[in-house]
Amino acid sequence: MAEGFPFDTPTDGFAEAVPYPKADLLERFIAKAIDMLITGALFAFPGPVGLLAGALYILISDGLGSGQSIGKRLVGLKAVSITPNAGPCGFKESIIRNSPFGGLILLYIIIGWIPYLGPLIVAIAAVVVAVLECALIYTDERGLRFGDRIAGTQVVEGEITKIP
């Protein structure tokens, strides 16, 4: 368990077995920014189609292309499962690791329609989630954010496919 983090995680037992170094922070930020731009572009489609397409992309994006969202592919990063003998992040792990962002979309669906207050609450929640996730990435020795901890994944550089 990472120091100062109060939850047990599926990665706790594998700390010694995972030789992956922490991915570059700037590259991770750029990859997530690209993915958020894609999500925003999908939200621009009219009606519920855009909202559903954006939510679906953000949730499954890391399960595309062997653990690489479009942003990660462009930057050269990959999300991998850090359980023994596991490979790239699949759709299940992607949905779990991106659930904090999916939760924000759900919050928007539930209260975003309330004039002024709804969008303000969603914006504050988005800032809180982003700050917490960035703080965890920065302070954790392997760069694990909350989503990585609950999904048992890690973002790595290059074409790593299996734990040795």
For each residue, the residues with C-beta under 8 A, 3 or more apart:
1: 5 7 8 9 12
2: 5 9 136 139 140 141 144 149
3:
4: 139
5: 1 2 9 136 140 149
6:
7: 1 149 150
8: 1 12
9: 1 2 5 12 144 149 150 152
10: 13 83 149 150 151 152
11: 14 15 18 82 144 148 149 152 154
12: 1 8 9 15
13: 10
14: 11 17 18 82 83 84 152
15: 11 12 18
16:
17: 14 84 163
18: 11 14 15 82 142 154 163
19: 163 164
20: 80 82 142 154 156 160
21: 142 156 157
22: 25 140 141 142 143
23: 27 28 77 143 154 155 156 157
24: 27 28 157
25: 22 28 29 137 138 143
26: 29 30
27: 23 24 30 31 75 76 77 157
28: 23 24 25 31 32 75 77 137 143 155
29: 25 26 32 33 134
30: 26 27 33 34 71 75
31: 27 28 34 35 69 71 72 74 75 77
32: 28 29 35 36 71
33: 29 30 36 37 71
34: 30 31 37 38 70 71 74 75
35: 31 32 38 39 57 58 61 69 70 71 72
36: 32 33 39 40 58
37: 33 34 40 41
38: 34 35 41 42 57 61 70 71
39: 35 36 42 43 54 57 58
40: 36 37 43 44 54
41: 37 38 44
42: 38 39 45 50 53 54 57
43: 39 40 50 51 53 54
44: 40 41 50
45: 42 49 50 53
46: 49 50
47: 50 51
48: 51 52
49: 45 46 52 53
50: 42 43 44 45 46 47 53 54
51: 43 47 48 54 55 105 109
52: 48 49 55 56
53: 42 43 45 49 50 56 57
54: 39 40 42 43 50 51 57 58 105
55: 51 52 58 59 102 105
56: 52 53 59 60
57: 35 38 39 42 53 54 60 61
58: 35 36 39 54 55 61 98 101 102 105
59: 55 56 94 95 98 99 101 102
60: 56 57 63 64 91 94 95 98
61: 35 38 57 58 64 69 70 71 94 98
62: 67 68 69 72 79 89 93 94 97 98 153
63: 60 67 89 90 91 92 93 94 95
64: 60 61 68 69 70 94
65: 68 69 73
66: 78 87 88 161
67: 62 63 72 78 79 80 87 88 89 90
68: 62 64 65 72 73 77 78 79 88
69: 31 35 61 62 64 65 72 73 79
70: 34 35 38 61 64 73 74
71: 30 31 32 33 34 35 38 61 74 75
72: 31 35 62 67 68 69 75 76 77 78 79 155
73: 65 68 69 70 76
74: 31 34 70 71
75: 27 28 30 31 34 71 72
76: 27 72 73 157 158
77: 23 27 28 31 68 72 155 156 157
78: 66 67 68 72 88 89 155 156 157 158 159 160
79: 62 67 68 69 72 88 89 93 94 97 153 154 155 156
80: 20 67 86 87 88 89 153 154 155 156 160 161 163
81: 86 87 88 89 90 93 151 152 153
82: 11 14 18 20 86 152 153 154 163
83: 10 14 86 152
84: 14 17 163
85: 162 163
86: 80 81 82 83 162 163
87: 66 67 80 81 161 162
88: 66 67 68 78 79 80 81 161
89: 62 63 67 78 79 80 81 93 94 97 151 153
90: 63 67 81 93 94
91: 60 63 94 95
92: 63 95 96
93: 62 63 79 81 89 90 96 97 151 152 153
94: 59 60 61 62 63 64 79 89 90 91 97 98 151
95: 59 60 63 91 92 98 99 102
96: 92 93 99 147 150 151
97: 62 79 89 93 94 147 148 150 151 153
98: 58 59 60 61 62 94 95 101 102 147
99: 59 95 96 102 103 147 150
100: 103 104 129 133 146 147
101: 58 59 98 104 105 129 147
102: 55 58 59 95 98 99 105 106
103: 99 100 106 107 129
104: 100 101 107 108 122 125 126 129
105: 51 54 55 58 101 102 108 109
106: 102 103 109 110
107: 103 104 110 111 112 121 122 125
108: 104 105 111 112 118 122
109: 51 105 106 112
110: 106 107
111: 107 108 114 117 118 121 122
112: 107 108 109 118 119 122
113: 118
114: 111 117 118
115: 118
116: 119 120
117: 111 114 120 121
118: 108 111 112 113 114 115 121 122
119: 112 116 122 123
120: 116 117 123 124
121: 107 111 117 118 124 125
122: 104 107 108 111 112 118 119 125 126
123: 119 120 126 127
124: 120 121 127 128
125: 104 107 121 122 128 129
126: 104 122 123 129 130
127: 123 124 130 131
128: 124 125 131 132
129: 100 101 103 104 125 126 132 133
130: 126 127 133 134
131: 127 128 134 135
132: 128 129 135 136 146
133: 100 129 130 136 137 145 146 147
134: 29 130 131 137 138 145
135: 131 132 138 139
136: 2 5 132 133 139 140 144 145 146 149
137: 25 28 133 134 140 143 144 145
138: 25 134 135
139: 2 4 135 136
140: 2 5 22 136 137 143 144 145
141: 2 22
142: 18 20 21 22 154
143: 22 23 25 28 137 140 148 154 155
144: 2 9 11 136 137 140 148 149 154
145: 133 134 136 137 140 148 149
146: 100 132 133 136 149 150
147: 96 97 98 99 100 101 133 150 151 153
148: 11 97 143 144 145 151 152 153 154 155
149: 2 5 7 9 10 11 136 144 145 146 152
150: 7 9 10 96 97 99 146 147
151: 10 81 89 93 94 96 97 147 148
152: 9 10 11 14 81 82 83 93 148 149
153: 62 79 80 81 82 89 93 97 147 148
154: 11 18 20 23 79 80 82 142 143 144 148
155: 23 28 72 77 78 79 80 143 148
156: 20 21 23 77 78 79 80 160
157: 21 23 24 27 76 77 78 160
158: 76 78
159: 78
160: 20 78 80 156 157
161: 66 80 87 88
162: 85 86 87
163: 17 18 19 80 82 84 85 86
164: 19
